[in-house]
Amino acid sequence: MATSFEDADLVTPGPLGVTFDDLGEALGAASTVLRANAMAAGLDAPVPTCPGWTVLDLVAHQGMVHRWAASHLRGEPIDAPERLDREGRESADVLGWFDDGATALLQAIVDAPEDLEAFVFLQDAPAPRLFWTRRQCHETTVHAVDALGARLGRPATAAETWITPAVALDGIDELLLGFITRRRDGASPGVPTRLLVRPDGAEIAWLVDLDTGRPIVTRRVRPGSPEAAADHTLAGGPVDLYLRLWSRGDVEPVDELERWWRGTISVTW
């Protein structure tokens, strides 16, 4: 089913096609998926999509991030990530510790006022309450895919995940507009390149200008419009692209540009 967006969405930073409640529900679902697959895989199992990590590393990391985010939402002093990570690893019930952190994060989101003033760290970030809900939704979703891969013993396919196209499109938007544009030194696969990320069935795409020596610039565009002209196109289903752009795809990169992206641009933790 095609996903459409109002014209205003093309110029207004923030989540696309999903509501605040949608993001909160997706965060809760991802937490449940991560926990269930971590339990099924076992804490000592390797995580194929996070080389060098075990499931224990994954659970401790995500539980730490949930607590770190909840502190920002509650306006409390921020514990050192290393201490929180160690707390999880040393817990007598690591998965119970993870559950406690996920529950506390969801409650902090519910309790936070709409006009919350808090730290945010991505480009074009929405208001803090929405920012932290969105960020934790996608952080947890990507790592839940990692836990699923640990149970399967291989990277999961898009069809094997629970992720909806709307959540995937919003996650692509956050990655391309918020994360990669933080690179002040820019990046280029050898020559200046205009990369079009075009999800199948969506009425939105992203044009990413890649060059060394200057920040990466990303713009939302209409597929097929003159402003969407590009040197290279990365296309696929929304969930498939979401996983590939986060280096969680189940197949090898389709070409040299995507291989370069995985090695240079994509956030892998």
DRENPA-3360 file (N, C-alpha, C; in nm, 2 decimals, always signed):
BEGIN
1 = MATSFEDA = +0.08/-0.12/+0.00/+0.00/+0.00/+0.00/+0.09/+0.12/+0.00 ~ +0.06/+0.22/-0.09/+0.14/+0.34/-0.10/+0.13/+0.42/+0.03 ~ +0.23/+0.49/+0.07/+0.23/+0.58/+0.18/+0.25/+0.72/+0.13 ~ +0.16/+0.81/+0.16/+0.16/+0.95/+0.11/+0.19/+1.05/+0.22 ~ +0.24/+1.16/+0.19/+0.27/+1.27/+0.29/+0.22/+1.40/+0.24 ~ +0.17/+1.48/+0.33/+0.14/+1.62/+0.29/+0.26/+1.70/+0.24 ~ +0.24/+1.80/+0.16/+0.35/+1.88/+0.11/+0.43/+1.94/+0.23 ~ +0.36/+1.98/+0.34/+0.43/+2.04/+0.45/+0.53/+1.94/+0.51;
9 = DLVTPGPL = +0.51/+1.81/+0.50/+0.60/+1.72/+0.56/+0.73/+1.72/+0.49 ~ +0.74/+1.77/+0.36/+0.86/+1.77/+0.29/+0.96/+1.88/+0.33 ~ +0.91/+1.97/+0.41/+1.00/+2.08/+0.45/+1.00/+2.10/+0.60 ~ +0.92/+2.02/+0.68/+0.91/+2.04/+0.82/+0.99/+1.92/+0.88 ~ +1.10/+1.94/+0.96/+1.17/+1.83/+1.02/+1.08/+1.76/+1.12 ~ +1.10/+1.63/+1.14/+1.03/+1.55/+1.23/+0.98/+1.42/+1.18 ~ +0.92/+1.34/+1.26/+0.87/+1.21/+1.21/+0.77/+1.22/+1.10 ~ +0.78/+1.13/+1.01/+0.69/+1.12/+0.89/+0.60/+1.01/+0.90;
17 = GVTFDDLG = +0.47/+1.03/+0.88/+0.37/+0.92/+0.87/+0.34/+0.85/+1.00 ~ +0.40/+0.89/+1.11/+0.37/+0.82/+1.24/+0.34/+0.92/+1.34 ~ +0.26/+0.89/+1.44/+0.23/+0.98/+1.55/+0.32/+0.95/+1.67 ~ +0.31/+1.04/+1.77/+0.38/+1.02/+1.89/+0.34/+0.89/+1.95 ~ +0.21/+0.86/+1.95/+0.16/+0.73/+2.01/+0.21/+0.61/+1.93 ~ +0.22/+0.63/+1.80/+0.28/+0.52/+1.71/+0.42/+0.49/+1.75 ~ +0.50/+0.59/+1.77/+0.64/+0.57/+1.81/+0.65/+0.50/+1.95 ~ +0.57/+0.55/+2.04/+0.57/+0.48/+2.17/+0.53/+0.34/+2.17;
25 = EALGAAST = +0.43/+0.31/+2.09/+0.39/+0.16/+2.07/+0.50/+0.08/+2.00 ~ +0.56/+0.14/+1.90/+0.67/+0.07/+1.83/+0.79/+0.05/+1.93 ~ +0.82/+0.14/+2.01/+0.92/+0.13/+2.11/+0.89/+0.01/+2.21 ~ +0.77/+0.01/+2.25/+0.73/-0.10/+2.34/+0.74/-0.24/+2.27 ~ +0.69/-0.24/+2.15/+0.70/-0.37/+2.07/+0.84/-0.41/+2.05 ~ +0.93/-0.32/+2.01/+1.07/-0.35/+1.99/+1.14/-0.40/+2.12 ~ +1.10/-0.34/+2.23/+1.16/-0.39/+2.36/+1.12/-0.53/+2.38 ~ +0.99/-0.57/+2.36/+0.94/-0.70/+2.38/+1.01/-0.80/+2.28;
33 = VLRANAMA = +1.03/-0.76/+2.16/+1.10/-0.85/+2.06/+1.24/-0.87/+2.10 ~ +1.31/-0.76/+2.14/+1.45/-0.78/+2.18/+1.46/-0.88/+2.30 ~ +1.38/-0.86/+2.40/+1.39/-0.94/+2.52/+1.36/-1.09/+2.48 ~ +1.25/-1.11/+2.40/+1.22/-1.25/+2.37/+1.32/-1.32/+2.29 ~ +1.38/-1.25/+2.19/+1.49/-1.31/+2.11/+1.62/-1.33/+2.19 ~ +1.65/-1.24/+2.28/+1.76/-1.25/+2.36/+1.75/-1.37/+2.45 ~ +1.63/-1.39/+2.51/+1.61/-1.51/+2.59/+1.62/-1.64/+2.51 ~ +1.57/-1.64/+2.39/+1.57/-1.76/+2.31/+1.71/-1.79/+2.26;
41 = AGLDAPVP = +1.79/-1.69/+2.23/+1.92/-1.71/+2.18/+2.02/-1.75/+2.28 ~ +2.00/-1.69/+2.40/+2.10/-1.71/+2.51/+2.20/-1.60/+2.52 ~ +2.24/-1.56/+2.64/+2.32/-1.44/+2.65/+2.46/-1.46/+2.59 ~ +2.51/-1.58/+2.58/+2.64/-1.61/+2.52/+2.64/-1.61/+2.37 ~ +2.53/-1.61/+2.31/+2.52/-1.62/+2.16/+2.58/-1.50/+2.09 ~ +2.65/-1.52/+1.98/+2.70/-1.41/+1.90/+2.59/-1.34/+1.83 ~ +2.62/-1.21/+1.80/+2.52/-1.13/+1.73/+2.58/-1.10/+1.59 ~ +2.52/-1.17/+1.49/+2.58/-1.16/+1.35/+2.59/-1.02/+1.30;
49 = TCPGWTVL = +2.50/-0.93/+1.33/+2.49/-0.79/+1.28/+2.57/-0.70/+1.36 ~ +2.63/-0.74/+1.47/+2.72/-0.66/+1.56/+2.84/-0.74/+1.58 ~ +2.94/-0.75/+1.49/+3.05/-0.83/+1.50/+3.13/-0.81/+1.63 ~ +3.16/-0.92/+1.70/+3.23/-0.91/+1.82/+3.14/-0.90/+1.95 ~ +3.01/-0.88/+1.93/+2.92/-0.87/+2.04/+2.85/-1.00/+2.06 ~ +2.82/-1.03/+2.19/+2.73/-1.14/+2.23/+2.60/-1.07/+2.27 ~ +2.50/-1.16/+2.29/+2.37/-1.11/+2.33/+2.38/-1.03/+2.46 ~ +2.46/-1.08/+2.55/+2.48/-1.00/+2.68/+2.53/-0.86/+2.65;
57 = DLVAHQGM = +2.63/-0.84/+2.56/+2.67/-0.71/+2.52/+2.55/-0.62/+2.47 ~ +2.47/-0.69/+2.38/+2.36/-0.62/+2.32/+2.26/-0.57/+2.43 ~ +2.22/-0.66/+2.52/+2.12/-0.63/+2.62/+2.17/-0.53/+2.72 ~ +2.30/-0.54/+2.76/+2.36/-0.44/+2.85/+2.36/-0.30/+2.78 ~ +2.40/-0.30/+2.66/+2.40/-0.17/+2.58/+2.26/-0.11/+2.58 ~ +2.16/-0.19/+2.53/+2.03/-0.13/+2.52/+1.97/-0.09/+2.65 ~ +1.99/-0.17/+2.75/+1.94/-0.14/+2.88/+2.00/-0.01/+2.94 ~ +2.13/+0.01/+2.91/+2.20/+0.13/+2.95/+2.14/+0.25/+2.88;
65 = VHRWAASH = +2.12/+0.24/+2.75/+2.06/+0.35/+2.67/+1.92/+0.38/+2.72 ~ +1.84/+0.29/+2.75/+1.71/+0.32/+2.80/+1.71/+0.40/+2.92 ~ +1.80/+0.36/+3.01/+1.82/+0.44/+3.14/+1.87/+0.58/+3.12 ~ +1.97/+0.59/+3.03/+2.02/+0.72/+2.99/+1.92/+0.81/+2.94 ~ +1.84/+0.76/+2.84/+1.73/+0.84/+2.78/+1.63/+0.88/+2.89 ~ +1.59/+0.79/+2.97/+1.49/+0.82/+3.07/+1.53/+0.93/+3.17 ~ +1.66/+0.93/+3.20/+1.71/+1.04/+3.28/+1.70/+1.17/+3.22 ~ +1.72/+1.18/+3.09/+1.70/+1.31/+3.02/+1.55/+1.35/+3.02;
73 = LRGEPIDA = +1.47/+1.25/+3.00/+1.32/+1.28/+3.00/+1.27/+1.33/+3.14 ~ +1.33/+1.27/+3.24/+1.29/+1.31/+3.38/+1.37/+1.43/+3.43 ~ +1.47/+1.48/+3.36/+1.54/+1.59/+3.41/+1.63/+1.56/+3.53 ~ +1.67/+1.43/+3.54/+1.76/+1.39/+3.65/+1.90/+1.39/+3.61 ~ +1.99/+1.38/+3.71/+2.14/+1.37/+3.68/+2.16/+1.24/+3.59 ~ +2.25/+1.25/+3.50/+2.28/+1.15/+3.41/+2.39/+1.06/+3.46 ~ +2.36/+0.93/+3.48/+2.46/+0.84/+3.52/+2.56/+0.81/+3.41 ~ +2.69/+0.78/+3.44/+2.78/+0.74/+3.34/+2.74/+0.62/+3.27;
81 = PERLDREG = +2.74/+0.62/+3.13/+2.70/+0.50/+3.06/+2.78/+0.37/+3.10 ~ +2.91/+0.39/+3.13/+2.99/+0.27/+3.17/+2.93/+0.21/+3.30 ~ +2.89/+0.29/+3.39/+2.84/+0.24/+3.51/+2.71/+0.16/+3.49 ~ +2.62/+0.22/+3.41/+2.49/+0.16/+3.38/+2.51/+0.02/+3.30 ~ +2.61/+0.02/+3.21/+2.64/-0.10/+3.13/+2.69/-0.21/+3.23 ~ +2.78/-0.17/+3.32/+2.83/-0.26/+3.41/+2.72/-0.32/+3.51 ~ +2.63/-0.23/+3.55/+2.52/-0.27/+3.63/+2.44/-0.38/+3.56 ~ +2.41/-0.37/+3.44/+2.34/-0.47/+3.36/+2.41/-0.60/+3.35;
89 = RESADVLG = +2.54/-0.59/+3.32/+2.62/-0.71/+3.31/+2.63/-0.79/+3.44 ~ +2.64/-0.72/+3.55/+2.65/-0.78/+3.68/+2.52/-0.82/+3.75 ~ +2.41/-0.79/+3.68/+2.28/-0.82/+3.74/+2.26/-0.97/+3.75 ~ +2.20/-1.02/+3.86/+2.16/-1.16/+3.87/+2.06/-1.20/+3.77 ~ +1.98/-1.11/+3.72/+1.87/-1.13/+3.62/+1.89/-1.02/+3.51 ~ +1.97/-1.05/+3.41/+2.00/-0.94/+3.31/+1.87/-0.91/+3.24 ~ +1.79/-1.00/+3.20/+1.67/-0.97/+3.12/+1.57/-0.90/+3.21 ~ +1.56/-0.94/+3.33/+1.47/-0.86/+3.42/+1.52/-0.72/+3.44;
97 = WFDDGATA = +1.65/-0.70/+3.45/+1.71/-0.56/+3.45/+1.67/-0.49/+3.33 ~ +1.68/-0.55/+3.21/+1.64/-0.49/+3.08/+1.50/-0.45/+3.09 ~ +1.41/-0.54/+3.13/+1.27/-0.51/+3.14/+1.24/-0.39/+3.23 ~ +1.31/-0.38/+3.34/+1.29/-0.27/+3.43/+1.32/-0.13/+3.36 ~ +1.43/-0.14/+3.29/+1.47/-0.01/+3.22/+1.38/+0.03/+3.11 ~ +1.33/-0.07/+3.03/+1.23/-0.04/+2.92/+1.10/+0.01/+2.98 ~ +1.05/-0.05/+3.09/+0.93/+0.00/+3.15/+0.95/+0.14/+3.20 ~ +1.06/+0.17/+3.27/+1.09/+0.30/+3.32/+1.10/+0.40/+3.21;
105 = LLQAIVDA = +1.15/+0.37/+3.10/+1.16/+0.46/+2.98/+1.02/+0.49/+2.93 ~ +0.94/+0.39/+2.91/+0.81/+0.42/+2.86/+0.73/+0.51/+2.96 ~ +0.75/+0.48/+3.09/+0.68/+0.57/+3.19/+0.73/+0.71/+3.19 ~ +0.86/+0.73/+3.17/+0.92/+0.86/+3.16/+0.86/+0.94/+3.04 ~ +0.84/+0.87/+2.93/+0.78/+0.93/+2.81/+0.64/+0.98/+2.84 ~ +0.56/+0.89/+2.90/+0.42/+0.92/+2.93/+0.42/+1.04/+3.03 ~ +0.51/+1.05/+3.12/+0.51/+1.15/+3.23/+0.57/+1.28/+3.18 ~ +0.65/+1.28/+3.08/+0.72/+1.40/+3.03/+0.62/+1.50/+2.97;
113 = PEDLEAFV = +0.63/+1.63/+3.01/+0.54/+1.73/+2.95/+0.57/+1.75/+2.80 ~ +0.47/+1.80/+2.73/+0.49/+1.82/+2.58/+0.59/+1.93/+2.56 ~ +0.60/+2.03/+2.65/+0.70/+2.13/+2.64/+0.83/+2.11/+2.71 ~ +0.86/+1.98/+2.73/+0.98/+1.94/+2.79/+1.10/+2.01/+2.73 ~ +1.19/+2.06/+2.82/+1.32/+2.12/+2.78/+1.43/+2.02/+2.82 ~ +1.50/+1.96/+2.72/+1.60/+1.86/+2.75/+1.70/+1.86/+2.63 ~ +1.81/+1.80/+2.66/+1.92/+1.78/+2.56/+1.87/+1.70/+2.44 ~ +1.90/+1.74/+2.32/+1.89/+1.66/+2.20/+2.02/+1.66/+2.12;
121 = FLQDAPAP = +2.04/+1.57/+2.03/+2.18/+1.56/+1.97/+2.18/+1.54/+1.82 ~ +2.07/+1.53/+1.76/+2.07/+1.51/+1.61/+2.03/+1.64/+1.54 ~ +2.07/+1.65/+1.41/+2.03/+1.76/+1.33/+1.88/+1.76/+1.31 ~ +1.82/+1.87/+1.29/+1.68/+1.89/+1.26/+1.59/+1.81/+1.36 ~ +1.63/+1.81/+1.48/+1.56/+1.73/+1.58/+1.42/+1.79/+1.62 ~ +1.32/+1.71/+1.63/+1.19/+1.76/+1.68/+1.20/+1.80/+1.83 ~ +1.09/+1.84/+1.89/+1.09/+1.88/+2.03/+1.14/+1.77/+2.12 ~ +1.20/+1.80/+2.23/+1.27/+1.69/+2.31/+1.18/+1.57/+2.35;
129 = RLFWTRRQ = +1.06/+1.59/+2.39/+0.98/+1.47/+2.42/+0.96/+1.38/+2.30 ~ +0.93/+1.44/+2.19/+0.91/+1.36/+2.07/+1.05/+1.31/+2.02 ~ +1.15/+1.39/+2.03/+1.29/+1.34/+1.99/+1.32/+1.22/+2.06 ~ +1.31/+1.21/+2.20/+1.36/+1.10/+2.27/+1.27/+0.98/+2.25 ~ +1.14/+1.00/+2.22/+1.05/+0.88/+2.19/+1.09/+0.83/+2.06 ~ +1.11/+0.91/+1.96/+1.15/+0.87/+1.83/+1.29/+0.80/+1.83 ~ +1.39/+0.86/+1.89/+1.52/+0.81/+1.90/+1.53/+0.67/+1.96 ~ +1.45/+0.66/+2.07/+1.45/+0.53/+2.14/+1.37/+0.42/+2.07;
137 = CHETTVHA = +1.27/+0.47/+1.99/+1.20/+0.37/+1.91/+1.29/+0.31/+1.80 ~ +1.37/+0.39/+1.74/+1.46/+0.34/+1.63/+1.58/+0.27/+1.69 ~ +1.64/+0.32/+1.80/+1.75/+0.26/+1.86/+1.71/+0.12/+1.90 ~ +1.59/+0.10/+1.97/+1.55/-0.03/+2.02/+1.51/-0.12/+1.90 ~ +1.45/-0.06/+1.80/+1.41/-0.14/+1.69/+1.53/-0.21/+1.61 ~ +1.63/-0.13/+1.59/+1.75/-0.18/+1.52/+1.81/-0.29/+1.61 ~ +1.82/-0.26/+1.74/+1.89/-0.36/+1.82/+1.80/-0.49/+1.84 ~ +1.67/-0.47/+1.83/+1.58/-0.59/+1.84/+1.60/-0.67/+1.71;
145 = VDALGARL = +1.63/-0.61/+1.60/+1.67/-0.69/+1.48/+1.80/-0.76/+1.50 ~ +1.89/-0.70/+1.58/+2.01/-0.77/+1.61/+1.99/-0.89/+1.70 ~ +1.90/-0.88/+1.79/+1.86/-0.99/+1.88/+1.79/-1.10/+1.80 ~ +1.71/-1.06/+1.70/+1.64/-1.16/+1.62/+1.75/-1.24/+1.54 ~ +1.85/-1.16/+1.49/+1.96/-1.23/+1.41/+2.04/-1.32/+1.50 ~ +2.05/-1.29/+1.63/+2.13/-1.38/+1.72/+2.05/-1.51/+1.73 ~ +1.92/-1.50/+1.74/+1.84/-1.62/+1.75/+1.84/-1.70/+1.63 ~ +1.84/-1.64/+1.51/+1.84/-1.71/+1.38/+1.98/-1.76/+1.35;
153 = GRPATAAE = +2.08/-1.69/+1.40/+2.22/-1.73/+1.36/+2.26/-1.66/+1.23 ~ +2.19/-1.56/+1.19/+2.22/-1.49/+1.06/+2.14/-1.36/+1.06 ~ +2.17/-1.27/+0.98/+2.09/-1.14/+0.97/+1.95/-1.18/+0.93 ~ +1.85/-1.11/+0.99/+1.71/-1.13/+0.96/+1.67/-1.06/+0.83 ~ +1.58/-1.12/+0.75/+1.53/-1.06/+0.64/+1.42/-0.96/+0.68 ~ +1.39/-0.86/+0.59/+1.29/-0.77/+0.62/+1.15/-0.84/+0.65 ~ +1.12/-0.94/+0.57/+1.00/-1.01/+0.59/+0.99/-1.09/+0.72 ~ +1.10/-1.11/+0.78/+1.10/-1.18/+0.91/+1.08/-1.09/+1.03;
161 = TWITPAVA = +1.09/-0.96/+1.01/+1.07/-0.86/+1.11/+0.92/-0.83/+1.13 ~ +0.90/-0.76/+1.23/+0.76/-0.70/+1.27/+0.75/-0.56/+1.23 ~ +0.85/-0.50/+1.17/+0.86/-0.35/+1.15/+0.76/-0.31/+1.04 ~ +0.68/-0.21/+1.06/+0.58/-0.16/+0.97/+0.65/-0.06/+0.87 ~ +0.60/-0.05/+0.75/+0.66/+0.04/+0.65/+0.66/+0.19/+0.70 ~ +0.56/+0.23/+0.78/+0.56/+0.37/+0.83/+0.67/+0.39/+0.93 ~ +0.69/+0.30/+1.02/+0.80/+0.31/+1.11/+0.94/+0.31/+1.04 ~ +0.95/+0.22/+0.94/+1.07/+0.22/+0.86/+1.10/+0.35/+0.79;
169 = LDGIDELL = +1.00/+0.41/+0.73/+1.02/+0.53/+0.66/+1.06/+0.64/+0.76 ~ +1.00/+0.65/+0.87/+1.04/+0.74/+0.97/+1.19/+0.72/+1.02 ~ +1.23/+0.59/+1.03/+1.36/+0.56/+1.07/+1.46/+0.60/+0.96 ~ +1.43/+0.58/+0.84/+1.52/+0.63/+0.73/+1.53/+0.78/+0.74 ~ +1.42/+0.85/+0.76/+1.42/+0.99/+0.77/+1.52/+1.04/+0.88 ~ +1.50/+0.98/+1.00/+1.59/+1.02/+1.11/+1.74/+0.99/+1.08 ~ +1.77/+0.88/+1.02/+1.91/+0.85/+0.99/+1.97/+0.95/+0.89 ~ +1.89/+0.97/+0.78/+1.95/+1.05/+0.67/+1.95/+1.20/+0.70;
177 = LGFITRRR = +1.85/+1.25/+0.77/+1.84/+1.39/+0.81/+1.91/+1.42/+0.94 ~ +1.91/+1.33/+1.03/+1.96/+1.36/+1.17/+2.10/+1.31/+1.20 ~ +2.12/+1.18/+1.16/+2.25/+1.12/+1.19/+2.36/+1.16/+1.10 ~ +2.35/+1.12/+0.97/+2.46/+1.13/+0.88/+2.50/+1.28/+0.85 ~ +2.41/+1.37/+0.87/+2.44/+1.51/+0.85/+2.52/+1.58/+0.96 ~ +2.55/+1.50/+1.06/+2.64/+1.55/+1.17/+2.78/+1.54/+1.13 ~ +2.82/+1.47/+1.03/+2.96/+1.46/+0.98/+3.00/+1.59/+0.92 ~ +3.08/+1.67/+1.00/+3.12/+1.80/+0.95/+3.23/+1.79/+0.84;
185 = DGASPGVP = +3.30/+1.68/+0.83/+3.41/+1.67/+0.73/+3.35/+1.61/+0.60 ~ +3.22/+1.57/+0.60/+3.17/+1.52/+0.48/+3.22/+1.38/+0.45 ~ +3.18/+1.33/+0.34/+3.23/+1.19/+0.29/+3.19/+1.18/+0.15 ~ +3.27/+1.11/+0.07/+3.25/+1.08/-0.07/+3.31/+0.95/-0.11 ~ +3.24/+0.87/-0.19/+3.29/+0.74/-0.24/+3.39/+0.76/-0.35 ~ +3.47/+0.87/-0.35/+3.57/+0.89/-0.45/+3.55/+1.02/-0.53 ~ +3.42/+1.04/-0.56/+3.39/+1.16/-0.63/+3.26/+1.22/-0.57 ~ +3.23/+1.35/-0.58/+3.10/+1.40/-0.53/+2.99/+1.32/-0.59;
193 = TRLLVRPD = +2.89/+1.28/-0.51/+2.79/+1.19/-0.55/+2.65/+1.24/-0.49 ~ +2.55/+1.24/-0.58/+2.42/+1.27/-0.53/+2.34/+1.13/-0.52 ~ +2.31/+1.09/-0.40/+2.25/+0.96/-0.38/+2.10/+0.98/-0.35 ~ +2.02/+0.91/-0.43/+1.87/+0.91/-0.41/+1.83/+0.78/-0.34 ~ +1.78/+0.80/-0.22/+1.72/+0.68/-0.14/+1.57/+0.68/-0.17 ~ +1.52/+0.58/-0.24/+1.38/+0.58/-0.29/+1.31/+0.46/-0.25 ~ +1.23/+0.46/-0.14/+1.16/+0.34/-0.10/+1.04/+0.31/-0.19 ~ +1.02/+0.19/-0.22/+0.91/+0.14/-0.31/+0.78/+0.18/-0.24;
201 = GAEIAWLV = +0.69/+0.23/-0.33/+0.55/+0.26/-0.28/+0.53/+0.38/-0.20 ~ +0.64/+0.46/-0.18/+0.63/+0.58/-0.10/+0.63/+0.70/-0.19 ~ +0.57/+0.81/-0.15/+0.57/+0.93/-0.22/+0.67/+1.03/-0.17 ~ +0.77/+0.98/-0.11/+0.88/+1.06/-0.06/+1.01/+0.98/-0.09 ~ +1.12/+1.06/-0.11/+1.26/+1.00/-0.12/+1.35/+1.10/-0.06 ~ +1.48/+1.06/-0.05/+1.58/+1.15/+0.01/+1.69/+1.16/-0.08 ~ +1.74/+1.28/-0.11/+1.85/+1.31/-0.19/+1.97/+1.35/-0.10 ~ +2.08/+1.27/-0.10/+2.19/+1.29/-0.02/+2.31/+1.33/-0.10;
209 = DLDTGRPI = +2.36/+1.45/-0.07/+2.48/+1.51/-0.14/+2.60/+1.47/-0.06 ~ +2.69/+1.39/-0.12/+2.81/+1.33/-0.06/+2.93/+1.40/-0.12 ~ +3.01/+1.46/-0.04/+3.14/+1.52/-0.09/+3.23/+1.53/+0.03 ~ +3.36/+1.52/+0.01/+3.46/+1.54/+0.11/+3.48/+1.69/+0.14 ~ +3.51/+1.72/+0.26/+3.55/+1.86/+0.30/+3.43/+1.95/+0.33 ~ +3.31/+1.90/+0.32/+3.19/+1.98/+0.36/+3.08/+1.88/+0.42 ~ +3.00/+1.93/+0.50/+2.90/+1.85/+0.57/+2.81/+1.78/+0.46 ~ +2.76/+1.66/+0.49/+2.66/+1.59/+0.41/+2.53/+1.67/+0.42;
217 = VTRRVRPG = +2.46/+1.69/+0.31/+2.34/+1.75/+0.30/+2.23/+1.66/+0.25 ~ +2.12/+1.65/+0.32/+2.01/+1.56/+0.28/+1.88/+1.64/+0.27 ~ +1.81/+1.62/+0.16/+1.68/+1.69/+0.14/+1.57/+1.58/+0.11 ~ +1.45/+1.61/+0.16/+1.34/+1.53/+0.12/+1.29/+1.58/-0.02 ~ +1.26/+1.48/-0.11/+1.22/+1.52/-0.24/+1.10/+1.42/-0.28 ~ +1.04/+1.46/-0.39/+0.93/+1.38/-0.45/+1.00/+1.29/-0.56 ~ +0.98/+1.15/-0.55/+1.03/+1.07/-0.65/+0.98/+1.11/-0.79 ~ +1.07/+1.11/-0.88/+1.04/+1.14/-1.02/+1.03/+1.29/-1.05;
225 = SPEAAADH = +1.05/+1.37/-0.95/+1.06/+1.52/-0.97/+1.19/+1.56/-1.02 ~ +1.20/+1.68/-1.09/+1.34/+1.72/-1.13/+1.44/+1.74/-1.02 ~ +1.39/+1.77/-0.90/+1.49/+1.79/-0.79/+1.54/+1.65/-0.74 ~ +1.48/+1.54/-0.78/+1.53/+1.41/-0.74/+1.63/+1.35/-0.83 ~ +1.68/+1.43/-0.93/+1.79/+1.38/-1.02/+1.91/+1.34/-0.94 ~ +1.97/+1.22/-0.96/+2.08/+1.17/-0.88/+2.18/+1.10/-0.97 ~ +2.30/+1.08/-0.91/+2.40/+1.00/-0.97/+2.38/+0.85/-0.95 ~ +2.31/+0.82/-0.84/+2.30/+0.68/-0.80/+2.17/+0.67/-0.72;
233 = TLAGGPVD = +2.10/+0.56/-0.73/+1.97/+0.54/-0.66/+1.98/+0.41/-0.58 ~ +1.93/+0.42/-0.46/+1.92/+0.31/-0.37/+1.77/+0.28/-0.35 ~ +1.72/+0.18/-0.40/+1.57/+0.15/-0.40/+1.55/+0.02/-0.33 ~ +1.42/+0.00/-0.29/+1.38/-0.12/-0.22/+1.26/-0.10/-0.13 ~ +1.21/-0.20/-0.07/+1.10/-0.18/+0.02/+1.14/-0.10/+0.14 ~ +1.05/-0.03/+0.20/+1.09/+0.06/+0.32/+1.16/-0.02/+0.43 ~ +1.11/-0.13/+0.47/+1.18/-0.21/+0.58/+1.32/-0.26/+0.53 ~ +1.32/-0.31/+0.41/+1.45/-0.35/+0.35/+1.55/-0.24/+0.35;
241 = LYLRLWSR = +1.51/-0.12/+0.30/+1.61/-0.01/+0.30/+1.65/+0.04/+0.44 ~ +1.55/+0.04/+0.53/+1.58/+0.07/+0.67/+1.69/-0.02/+0.73 ~ +1.68/-0.15/+0.70/+1.78/-0.24/+0.75/+1.91/-0.22/+0.68 ~ +1.91/-0.20/+0.55/+2.03/-0.19/+0.47/+2.11/-0.06/+0.51 ~ +2.04/+0.05/+0.53/+2.10/+0.17/+0.56/+2.16/+0.17/+0.70 ~ +2.11/+0.09/+0.79/+2.17/+0.07/+0.92/+2.26/-0.05/+0.93 ~ +2.30/-0.10/+0.81/+2.40/-0.21/+0.80/+2.34/-0.34/+0.86 ~ +2.21/-0.36/+0.86/+2.15/-0.48/+0.91/+2.08/-0.56/+0.80;
249 = GDVEPVDE = +2.12/-0.53/+0.68/+2.06/-0.61/+0.57/+2.10/-0.76/+0.57 ~ +2.02/-0.84/+0.51/+2.05/-0.99/+0.51/+2.13/-1.03/+0.39 ~ +2.16/-0.94/+0.30/+2.24/-0.98/+0.18/+2.36/-0.89/+0.17 ~ +2.45/-0.93/+0.09/+2.57/-0.84/+0.06/+2.53/-0.72/-0.01 ~ +2.60/-0.61/+0.01/+2.57/-0.48/-0.06/+2.55/-0.51/-0.21 ~ +2.46/-0.44/-0.27/+2.43/-0.46/-0.41/+2.53/-0.41/-0.51 ~ +2.61/-0.31/-0.46/+2.71/-0.25/-0.55/+2.82/-0.19/-0.47 ~ +2.91/-0.13/-0.53/+3.03/-0.07/-0.46/+2.99/+0.05/-0.38;
257 = LERWWRGT = +2.89/+0.13/-0.42/+2.84/+0.24/-0.34/+2.78/+0.20/-0.21 ~ +2.70/+0.09/-0.22/+2.64/+0.05/-0.09/+2.75/-0.02/+0.00 ~ +2.84/-0.08/-0.06/+2.95/-0.14/+0.02/+3.03/-0.02/+0.08 ~ +3.06/+0.08/+0.01/+3.12/+0.20/+0.07/+3.04/+0.26/+0.18 ~ +2.91/+0.27/+0.16/+2.82/+0.32/+0.27/+2.83/+0.24/+0.40 ~ +2.83/+0.11/+0.38/+2.84/+0.03/+0.50/+2.97/+0.05/+0.58 ~ +3.07/+0.07/+0.50/+3.20/+0.08/+0.56/+3.24/+0.22/+0.61 ~ +3.16/+0.32/+0.56/+3.20/+0.46/+0.59/+3.09/+0.54/+0.66;
265 = ISVTW = +2.97/+0.53/+0.62/+2.86/+0.61/+0.66/+2.78/+0.55/+0.77 ~ +2.73/+0.43/+0.75/+2.63/+0.37/+0.84/+2.67/+0.36/+0.98 ~ +2.58/+0.39/+1.07/+2.60/+0.38/+1.22/+2.59/+0.23/+1.25 ~ +2.69/+0.17/+1.31/+2.68/+0.02/+1.32/+2.66/-0.03/+1.47 ~ +2.66/+0.06/+1.57/+2.64/+0.01/+1.70/+2.49/+0.01/+1.74;
% end
